[in-house]
Amino acid sequence: MKICGRCDQSIQGRQKYTTHDIPSPSGPGATVYLHVAPCKRVPTQTTQDSLYH
Ligand SMILES: [Zn+2]
């Protein structure tokens, strides 16, 4: 199952999506899936809070 990296919802088989490859310097990169249709971004819980202050 694919999870949309923007709205954090599962991507159903008949929903269109795009992929973004994220290279990682410390191992294999990750692939992020995003709905093609606009979807609502959910707040991400990261350690980068300072970026949004
Ligand atoms: Zn989405």
N, CA, C, O and the ligand as a Tripos MOL2 file, in Angstrom:
@<TRIPOS>MOLECULE
protein
  213   211    54     0     0
PROTEIN
NO_CHARGES

@<TRIPOS>ATOM
      1 N           0.8430   -1.1960    0.0000 N.3       1 MET1
      2 CA          0.0000    0.0000    0.0000 C.3       1 MET1
      3 C           0.8770    1.2440    0.0000 C.2       1 MET1
      4 O           1.9120    1.2950    0.6640 O.2       1 MET1
      5 N           0.4470    2.2300   -0.7480 N.am      2 LYS2
      6 CA          1.1990    3.4730   -0.8400 C.3       2 LYS2
      7 C           0.5400    4.5290    0.0480 C.2       2 LYS2
      8 O          -0.6840    4.6170    0.1400 O.2       2 LYS2
      9 N           1.3790    5.3140    0.6890 N.am      3 ILE3
     10 CA          0.8750    6.3870    1.5370 C.3       3 ILE3
     11 C           1.3010    7.7180    0.9290 C.2       3 ILE3
     12 O           2.4680    7.9220    0.5960 O.2       3 ILE3
     13 N           0.3410    8.6100    0.7920 N.am      4 CYS4
     14 CA          0.6520    9.9230    0.2400 C.3       4 CYS4
     15 C           1.5230   10.6990    1.2300 C.2       4 CYS4
     16 O           1.2170   10.7590    2.4200 O.2       4 CYS4
     17 N           2.5840   11.2770    0.7390 N.am      5 GLY5
     18 CA          3.5020   12.0050    1.6030 C.3       5 GLY5
     19 C           2.9910   13.3840    1.9800 C.2       5 GLY5
     20 O           3.6160   14.0690    2.7900 O.2       5 GLY5
     21 N           1.8950   13.7960    1.4250 N.am      6 ARG6
     22 CA          1.3740   15.1300    1.7170 C.3       6 ARG6
     23 C           0.2030   15.0630    2.6950 C.2       6 ARG6
     24 O           0.2000   15.7440    3.7210 O.2       6 ARG6
     25 N          -0.7890   14.2370    2.3690 N.am      7 CYS7
     26 CA         -1.9650   14.1720    3.2440 C.3       7 CYS7
     27 C          -1.9030   12.9730    4.1770 C.2       7 CYS7
     28 O          -2.7400   12.8350    5.0690 O.2       7 CYS7
     29 N          -0.9240   12.1120    3.9770 N.am      8 ASP8
     30 CA         -0.7230   10.9700    4.8640 C.3       8 ASP8
     31 C          -1.8640    9.9660    4.7850 C.2       8 ASP8
     32 O          -2.0840    9.1860    5.7120 O.2       8 ASP8
     33 N          -2.5740    9.9930    3.6900 N.am      9 GLN9
     34 CA         -3.6430    9.0200    3.4930 C.3       9 GLN9
     35 C          -3.1770    7.9790    2.4880 C.2       9 GLN9
     36 O          -2.2820    8.2320    1.6810 O.2       9 GLN9
     37 N          -3.7900    6.8160    2.5480 N.am     10 SER10
     38 CA         -3.4250    5.7730    1.6120 C.3      10 SER10
     39 C          -3.8860    6.1490    0.2100 C.2      10 SER10
     40 O          -4.9000    6.8210    0.0210 O.2      10 SER10
     41 N          -3.1230    5.7010   -0.7430 N.am     11 ILE11
     42 CA         -3.4620    5.9610   -2.1360 C.3      11 ILE11
     43 C          -4.1140    4.7200   -2.6940 C.2      11 ILE11
     44 O          -3.4970    3.6590   -2.7910 O.2      11 ILE11
     45 N          -5.3620    4.8670   -3.0560 N.am     12 GLN12
     46 CA         -6.1040    3.7260   -3.5770 C.3      12 GLN12
     47 C          -5.6390    3.4140   -4.9950 C.2      12 GLN12
     48 O          -5.0600    4.2540   -5.6830 O.2      12 GLN12
     49 N          -5.9080    2.1990   -5.4010 N.am     13 GLY13
     50 CA         -5.4020    1.7450   -6.6800 C.3      13 GLY13
     51 C          -5.8570    2.5690   -7.8640 C.2      13 GLY13
     52 O          -5.1350    2.6940   -8.8540 O.2      13 GLY13
     53 N          -7.0470    3.1290   -7.7680 N.am     14 ARG14
     54 CA         -7.5600    3.8780   -8.9140 C.3      14 ARG14
     55 C          -7.2720    5.3690   -8.7920 C.2      14 ARG14
     56 O          -7.6730    6.1430   -9.6610 O.2      14 ARG14
     57 N          -6.5890    5.7840   -7.7370 N.am     15 GLN15
     58 CA         -6.2230    7.1890   -7.6100 C.3      15 GLN15
     59 C          -4.8740    7.4200   -8.2750 C.2      15 GLN15
     60 O          -3.9580    6.6030   -8.1760 O.2      15 GLN15
     61 N          -4.7790    8.5470   -8.9490 N.am     16 LYS16
     62 CA         -3.5210    8.8700   -9.5980 C.3      16 LYS16
     63 C          -2.5410    9.4330   -8.5790 C.2      16 LYS16
     64 O          -2.9250   10.1140   -7.6280 O.2      16 LYS16
     65 N          -1.2810    9.1360   -8.8000 N.am     17 TYR17
     66 CA         -0.2660    9.6290   -7.8860 C.3      17 TYR17
     67 C           1.0240    9.8580   -8.6510 C.2      17 TYR17
     68 O           1.2180    9.3500   -9.7560 O.2      17 TYR17
     69 N           1.8890   10.6280   -8.0410 N.am     18 THR18
     70 CA          3.2060   10.8330   -8.6020 C.3      18 THR18
     71 C           4.2260   10.3570   -7.5880 C.2      18 THR18
     72 O           3.9130   10.1720   -6.4120 O.2      18 THR18
     73 N           5.4210   10.1640   -8.0430 N.am     19 THR19
     74 CA          6.4690    9.7040   -7.1350 C.3      19 THR19
     75 C           7.6040   10.7130   -7.0980 C.2      19 THR19
     76 O           7.9230   11.3630   -8.0940 O.2      19 THR19
     77 N           8.1930   10.8210   -5.9370 N.am     20 HIS20
     78 CA          9.3790   11.6480   -5.7720 C.3      20 HIS20
     79 C          10.4580   10.7880   -5.1240 C.2      20 HIS20
     80 O          10.2630   10.2180   -4.0510 O.2      20 HIS20
     81 N          11.5740   10.7110   -5.7860 N.am     21 ASP21
     82 CA         12.6860    9.9640   -5.2160 C.3      21 ASP21
     83 C          13.5250   10.8840   -4.3550 C.2      21 ASP21
     84 O          13.9400   11.9570   -4.7940 O.2      21 ASP21
     85 N          13.7680   10.4640   -3.1390 N.am     22 ILE22
     86 CA         14.5660   11.2650   -2.2180 C.3      22 ILE22
     87 C          15.8720   10.5320   -1.9510 C.2      22 ILE22
     88 O          15.8860    9.5310   -1.2340 O.2      22 ILE22
     89 N          16.9530   11.0140   -2.5130 N.am     23 PRO23
     90 CA         18.2370   10.3460   -2.2830 C.3      23 PRO23
     91 C          18.6900   10.5270   -0.8430 C.2      23 PRO23
     92 O          18.4710   11.5690   -0.2260 O.2      23 PRO23
     93 N          19.3150    9.5010   -0.3330 N.am     24 SER24
     94 CA         19.8170    9.5600    1.0360 C.3      24 SER24
     95 C          21.3140    9.3090    1.0240 C.2      24 SER24
     96 O          21.7750    8.3690    0.3760 O.2      24 SER24
     97 N          22.0820   10.1310    1.7250 N.am     25 PRO25
     98 CA         23.5290    9.9310    1.7420 C.3      25 PRO25
     99 C          23.9350    8.7250    2.5640 C.2      25 PRO25
    100 O          25.0730    8.2690    2.4580 O.2      25 PRO25
    101 N          23.0520    8.2040    3.3650 N.am     26 SER26
    102 CA         23.4300    7.1310    4.2800 C.3      26 SER26
    103 C          22.7300    5.8230    3.9480 C.2      26 SER26
    104 O          22.5520    4.9670    4.8160 O.2      26 SER26
    105 N          22.3380    5.6720    2.7040 N.am     27 GLY27
    106 CA         21.6940    4.4180    2.3590 C.3      27 GLY27
    107 C          20.8090    4.6080    1.1560 C.2      27 GLY27
    108 O          20.8440    5.6400    0.4870 O.2      27 GLY27
    109 N          20.0210    3.5980    0.8970 N.am     28 PRO28
    110 CA         19.1080    3.6940   -0.2390 C.3      28 PRO28
    111 C          18.1120    4.8260   -0.0610 C.2      28 PRO28
    112 O          17.6280    5.0750    1.0440 O.2      28 PRO28
    113 N          17.8190    5.4880   -1.1240 N.am     29 GLY29
    114 CA         16.8830    6.5990   -1.0580 C.3      29 GLY29
    115 C          15.4740    6.1150   -0.8150 C.2      29 GLY29
    116 O          15.1710    4.9250   -0.9020 O.2      29 GLY29
    117 N          14.6310    7.0670   -0.5090 N.am     30 ALA30
    118 CA         13.2340    6.7350   -0.2640 C.3      30 ALA30
    119 C          12.3980    7.2570   -1.4200 C.2      30 ALA30
    120 O          12.7660    8.2200   -2.0920 O.2      30 ALA30
    121 N          11.2890    6.6150   -1.6310 N.am     31 THR31
    122 CA         10.3450    7.0690   -2.6410 C.3      31 THR31
    123 C           9.0910    7.5660   -1.9390 C.2      31 THR31
    124 O           8.4700    6.8530   -1.1500 O.2      31 THR31
    125 N           8.7390    8.7980   -2.2450 N.am     32 VAL32
    126 CA          7.5380    9.3760   -1.6480 C.3      32 VAL32
    127 C           6.4540    9.4310   -2.7130 C.2      32 VAL32
    128 O           6.7100    9.8150   -3.8540 O.2      32 VAL32
    129 N           5.2770    9.0550   -2.3410 N.am     33 TYR33
    130 CA          4.1410    9.0990   -3.2500 C.3      33 TYR33
    131 C           3.2630   10.2880   -2.8960 C.2      33 TYR33
    132 O           3.0540   10.5950   -1.7220 O.2      33 TYR33
    133 N           2.7580   10.9460   -3.9130 N.am     34 LEU34
    134 CA          1.8730   12.0840   -3.7030 C.3      34 LEU34
    135 C           0.6600   11.9440   -4.6000 C.2      34 LEU34
    136 O           0.7740   11.5530   -5.7620 O.2      34 LEU34
    137 N          -0.5020   12.2670   -4.0560 N.am     35 HIS35
    138 CA         -1.6910   12.2990   -4.9010 C.3      35 HIS35
    139 C          -1.5040   13.3320   -6.0060 C.2      35 HIS35
    140 O          -0.9100   14.3880   -5.7900 O.2      35 HIS35
    141 N          -2.0080   13.0200   -7.1670 N.am     36 VAL36
    142 CA         -2.0240   14.0230   -8.2290 C.3      36 VAL36
    143 C          -3.0640   15.0860   -7.9080 C.2      36 VAL36
    144 O          -2.8300   16.2830   -8.0750 O.2      36 VAL36
    145 N          -4.2160   14.6200   -7.4460 N.am     37 ALA37
    146 CA         -5.2580   15.5620   -7.0550 C.3      37 ALA37
    147 C          -4.8110   16.3210   -5.8070 C.2      37 ALA37
    148 O          -4.1480   15.7570   -4.9380 O.2      37 ALA37
    149 N          -5.1740   17.5920   -5.7220 N.am     38 PRO38
    150 CA         -4.7890   18.3620   -4.5390 C.3      38 PRO38
    151 C          -5.3550   17.7130   -3.2830 C.2      38 PRO38
    152 O          -6.5320   17.3580   -3.2250 O.2      38 PRO38
    153 N          -4.5210   17.5690   -2.3100 N.am     39 CYS39
    154 CA         -4.9620   16.9930   -1.0500 C.3      39 CYS39
    155 C          -4.4100   17.8410    0.0810 C.2      39 CYS39
    156 O          -3.4970   18.6470   -0.1000 O.2      39 CYS39
    157 N          -4.9840   17.6360    1.2360 N.am     40 LYS40
    158 CA         -4.6610   18.5170    2.3530 C.3      40 LYS40
    159 C          -3.3990   18.0470    3.0590 C.2      40 LYS40
    160 O          -3.3060   16.8980    3.4900 O.2      40 LYS40
    161 N          -2.4540   18.9250    3.1680 N.am     41 ARG41
    162 CA         -1.2150   18.5820    3.8390 C.3      41 ARG41
    163 C          -1.4460   18.4960    5.3470 C.2      41 ARG41
    164 O          -2.1230   19.3380    5.9370 O.2      41 ARG41
    165 N          -0.8830   17.4830    5.9400 N.am     42 VAL42
    166 CA         -0.9760   17.3500    7.3870 C.3      42 VAL42
    167 C           0.3440   17.8030    8.0030 C.2      42 VAL42
    168 O           1.4040   17.6520    7.3950 O.2      42 VAL42
    169 N           0.2750   18.3560    9.2020 N.am     43 PRO43
    170 CA          1.5170   18.7580    9.8560 C.3      43 PRO43
    171 C           2.4110   17.5570   10.0910 C.2      43 PRO43
    172 O           1.9570   16.5180   10.5700 O.2      43 PRO43
    173 N           3.6590   17.7010    9.7580 N.am     44 THR44
    174 CA          4.5940   16.6050    9.9680 C.3      44 THR44
    175 C           5.3090   16.7960   11.2860 C.2      44 THR44
    176 O           5.6550   17.9100   11.6770 O.2      44 THR44
    177 N           5.5190   15.6920   11.9540 N.am     45 GLN45
    178 CA          6.2150   15.7570   13.2350 C.3      45 GLN45
    179 C           7.6820   15.4630   13.0060 C.2      45 GLN45
    180 O           8.1210   14.3130   12.9850 O.2      45 GLN45
    181 N           8.4190   16.5400   12.8360 N.am     46 THR46
    182 CA          9.8400   16.3840   12.6000 C.3      46 THR46
    183 C          10.6060   17.2230   13.6150 C.2      46 THR46
    184 O          10.0150   17.8750   14.4760 O.2      46 THR46
    185 N          11.8920   17.1960   13.5030 N.am     47 THR47
    186 CA         12.7210   17.9920   14.4130 C.3      47 THR47
    187 C          13.0710   19.3310   13.7760 C.2      47 THR47
    188 O          13.9530   20.0470   14.2500 O.2      47 THR47
    189 N          12.3670   19.6580   12.6960 N.am     48 GLN48
    190 CA         12.6830   20.8840   11.9730 C.3      48 GLN48
    191 C          11.6880   21.9980   12.3010 C.2      48 GLN48
    192 O          11.3530   22.8140   11.4430 O.2      48 GLN48
    193 N          11.2300   22.0220   13.5240 N.am     49 ASP49
    194 CA         10.2430   23.0210   13.9100 C.3      49 ASP49
    195 C          10.7440   24.4380   13.6870 C.2      49 ASP49
    196 O           9.9630   25.3420   13.3910 O.2      49 ASP49
    197 N          12.0270   24.6250   13.8290 N.am     50 SER50
    198 CA         12.5680   25.9740   13.7270 C.3      50 SER50
    199 C          12.3440   26.5760   12.3470 C.2      50 SER50
    200 O          12.3680   27.7950   12.1820 O.2      50 SER50
    201 N          12.1270   25.7190   11.3640 N.am     51 LEU51
    202 CA         11.9050   26.2280   10.0170 C.3      51 LEU51
    203 C          10.6020   27.0010    9.9240 C.2      51 LEU51
    204 O          10.4270   27.8260    9.0270 O.2      51 LEU51
    205 N           9.7010   26.7420   10.8320 N.am     52 TYR52
    206 CA          8.3690   27.3250   10.7120 C.3      52 TYR52
    207 C           8.1230   28.4150   11.7370 C.2      52 TYR52
    208 O           6.9930   28.8900   11.8560 O.2      52 TYR52
    209 N           9.1200   28.8210   12.4660 N.am     53 HIS53
    210 CA          8.9460   29.8770   13.4570 C.3      53 HIS53
    211 C           9.0690   31.2490   12.8480 C.2      53 HIS53
    212 O           8.9470   32.2510   13.5530 O.2      53 HIS53
    213 ZN         -2.5520   13.0600   -0.6750 Zn       54 ZN54
@<TRIPOS>BOND
     1     1     2 1
     2     2     3 1
     3     3     4 2
     4     3     5 am
     5     5     6 1
     6     6     7 1
     7     7     8 2
     8     7     9 am
     9     9    10 1
    10    10    11 1
    11    11    12 2
    12    11    13 am
    13    13    14 1
    14    14    15 1
    15    15    16 2
    16    15    17 am
    17    17    18 1
    18    18    19 1
    19    19    20 2
    20    19    21 am
    21    21    22 1
    22    22    23 1
    23    23    24 2
    24    23    25 am
    25    25    26 1
    26    26    27 1
    27    27    28 2
    28    27    29 am
    29    29    30 1
    30    30    31 1
    31    31    32 2
    32    31    33 am
    33    33    34 1
    34    34    35 1
    35    35    36 2
    36    35    37 am
    37    37    38 1
    38    38    39 1
    39    39    40 2
    40    39    41 am
    41    41    42 1
    42    42    43 1
    43    43    44 2
    44    43    45 am
    45    45    46 1
    46    46    47 1
    47    47    48 2
    48    47    49 am
    49    49    50 1
    50    50    51 1
    51    51    52 2
    52    51    53 am
    53    53    54 1
    54    54    55 1
    55    55    56 2
    56    55    57 am
    57    57    58 1
    58    58    59 1
    59    59    60 2
    60    59    61 am
    61    61    62 1
    62    62    63 1
    63    63    64 2
    64    63    65 am
    65    65    66 1
    66    66    67 1
    67    67    68 2
    68    67    69 am
    69    69    70 1
    70    70    71 1
    71    71    72 2
    72    71    73 am
    73    73    74 1
    74    74    75 1
    75    75    76 2
    76    75    77 am
    77    77    78 1
    78    78    79 1
    79    79    80 2
    80    79    81 am
    81    81    82 1
    82    82    83 1
    83    83    84 2
    84    83    85 am
    85    85    86 1
    86    86    87 1
    87    87    88 2
    88    87    89 am
    89    89    90 1
    90    90    91 1
    91    91    92 2
    92    91    93 am
    93    93    94 1
    94    94    95 1
    95    95    96 2
    96    95    97 am
    97    97    98 1
    98    98    99 1
    99    99   100 2
   100    99   101 am
   101   101   102 1
   102   102   103 1
   103   103   104 2
   104   103   105 am
   105   105   106 1
   106   106   107 1
   107   107   108 2
   108   107   109 am
   109   109   110 1
   110   110   111 1
   111   111   112 2
   112   111   113 am
   113   113   114 1
   114   114   115 1
   115   115   116 2
   116   115   117 am
   117   117   118 1
   118   118   119 1
   119   119   120 2
   120   119   121 am
   121   121   122 1
   122   122   123 1
   123   123   124 2
   124   123   125 am
   125   125   126 1
   126   126   127 1
   127   127   128 2
   128   127   129 am
   129   129   130 1
   130   130   131 1
   131   131   132 2
   132   131   133 am
   133   133   134 1
   134   134   135 1
   135   135   136 2
   136   135   137 am
   137   137   138 1
   138   138   139 1
   139   139   140 2
   140   139   141 am
   141   141   142 1
   142   142   143 1
   143   143   144 2
   144   143   145 am
   145   145   146 1
   146   146   147 1
   147   147   148 2
   148   147   149 am
   149   149   150 1
   150   150   151 1
   151   151   152 2
   152   151   153 am
   153   153   154 1
   154   154   155 1
   155   155   156 2
   156   155   157 am
   157   157   158 1
   158   158   159 1
   159   159   160 2
   160   159   161 am
   161   161   162 1
   162   162   163 1
   163   163   164 2
   164   163   165 am
   165   165   166 1
   166   166   167 1
   167   167   168 2
   168   167   169 am
   169   169   170 1
   170   170   171 1
   171   171   172 2
   172   171   173 am
   173   173   174 1
   174   174   175 1
   175   175   176 2
   176   175   177 am
   177   177   178 1
   178   178   179 1
   179   179   180 2
   180   179   181 am
   181   181   182 1
   182   182   183 1
   183   183   184 2
   184   183   185 am
   185   185   186 1
   186   186   187 1
   187   187   188 2
   188   187   189 am
   189   189   190 1
   190   190   191 1
   191   191   192 2
   192   191   193 am
   193   193   194 1
   194   194   195 1
   195   195   196 2
   196   195   197 am
   197   197   198 1
   198   198   199 1
   199   199   200 2
   200   199   201 am
   201   201   202 1
   202   202   203 1
   203   203   204 2
   204   203   205 am
   205   205   206 1
   206   206   207 1
   207   207   208 2
   208   207   209 am
   209   209   210 1
   210   210   211 1
   211   211   212 2
@<TRIPOS>SUBSTRUCTURE
     1 MET1         2 RESIDUE 1 A MET
     2 LYS2         6 RESIDUE 1 A LYS
     3 ILE3        10 RESIDUE 1 A ILE
     4 CYS4        14 RESIDUE 1 A CYS
     5 GLY5        18 RESIDUE 1 A GLY
     6 ARG6        22 RESIDUE 1 A ARG
     7 CYS7        26 RESIDUE 1 A CYS
     8 ASP8        30 RESIDUE 1 A ASP
     9 GLN9        34 RESIDUE 1 A GLN
    10 SER10       38 RESIDUE 1 A SER
    11 ILE11       42 RESIDUE 1 A ILE
    12 GLN12       46 RESIDUE 1 A GLN
    13 GLY13       50 RESIDUE 1 A GLY
    14 ARG14       54 RESIDUE 1 A ARG
    15 GLN15       58 RESIDUE 1 A GLN
    16 LYS16       62 RESIDUE 1 A LYS
    17 TYR17       66 RESIDUE 1 A TYR
    18 THR18       70 RESIDUE 1 A THR
    19 THR19       74 RESIDUE 1 A THR
    20 HIS20       78 RESIDUE 1 A HIS
    21 ASP21       82 RESIDUE 1 A ASP
    22 ILE22       86 RESIDUE 1 A ILE
    23 PRO23       90 RESIDUE 1 A PRO
    24 SER24       94 RESIDUE 1 A SER
    25 PRO25       98 RESIDUE 1 A PRO
    26 SER26      102 RESIDUE 1 A SER
    27 GLY27      106 RESIDUE 1 A GLY
    28 PRO28      110 RESIDUE 1 A PRO
    29 GLY29      114 RESIDUE 1 A GLY
    30 ALA30      118 RESIDUE 1 A ALA
    31 THR31      122 RESIDUE 1 A THR
    32 VAL32      126 RESIDUE 1 A VAL
    33 TYR33      130 RESIDUE 1 A TYR
    34 LEU34      134 RESIDUE 1 A LEU
    35 HIS35      138 RESIDUE 1 A HIS
    36 VAL36      142 RESIDUE 1 A VAL
    37 ALA37      146 RESIDUE 1 A ALA
    38 PRO38      150 RESIDUE 1 A PRO
    39 CYS39      154 RESIDUE 1 A CYS
    40 LYS40      158 RESIDUE 1 A LYS
    41 ARG41      162 RESIDUE 1 A ARG
    42 VAL42      166 RESIDUE 1 A VAL
    43 PRO43      170 RESIDUE 1 A PRO
    44 THR44      174 RESIDUE 1 A THR
    45 GLN45      178 RESIDUE 1 A GLN
    46 THR46      182 RESIDUE 1 A THR
    47 THR47      186 RESIDUE 1 A THR
    48 GLN48      190 RESIDUE 1 A GLN
    49 ASP49      194 RESIDUE 1 A ASP
    50 SER50      198 RESIDUE 1 A SER
    51 LEU51      202 RESIDUE 1 A LEU
    52 TYR52      206 RESIDUE 1 A TYR
    53 HIS53      210 RESIDUE 1 A HIS
    54 ZN54       213 GROUP 0 **** ****
